[in-house]
């Protein structure tokens, strides 16, 4: 039996590599997302924030969190104008973060996206190319590490080497 155009049978998940599928999946996760031309944009809020950092340090932070069973979803942003790509480490809300922690991140070259900031999610296309997930596409609502754990990880991996 064929289903009507655009309607999936019960229990069939939409493909995440399409805009419609991505919007539906993210909405099921409880994330506020918008579509703007060729982008799917996450609105950071009281449940999800993002910490943006250089790809090299992002890998170290992700590895640090993963071995402590705190690894969460990472969005890879493409290189732009010869500048290396950046990573968005998604976290629990940073809305209540202390100014000290925000300054510590900034001093290490990281930006905190919170309080209604829009960040791209896959399958967005931005100037340098496609936005994608690190590793497999999350099949269910992903675990988000506490914001404080990401701050601690970034401090730990940069204390001896300094900011990069």
Buried (B, 14 or more C-beta within 10 A) or exposed (E): EEEEEEEEEEEEEBBBEEBEBBBBBBEEBEBBBEEEEEBBBBBBBEEBBBBBBBBEBBBBBBEBBEEEEBBBBBBBBBEEEEEEBBBBBBBBBBBEBEEEBBEBBEEBBBBBBBEEBBBBBBBBBEEBBBBBBBEEBBEEEBEBBBBBBBBBBBBEBBEEEEEE
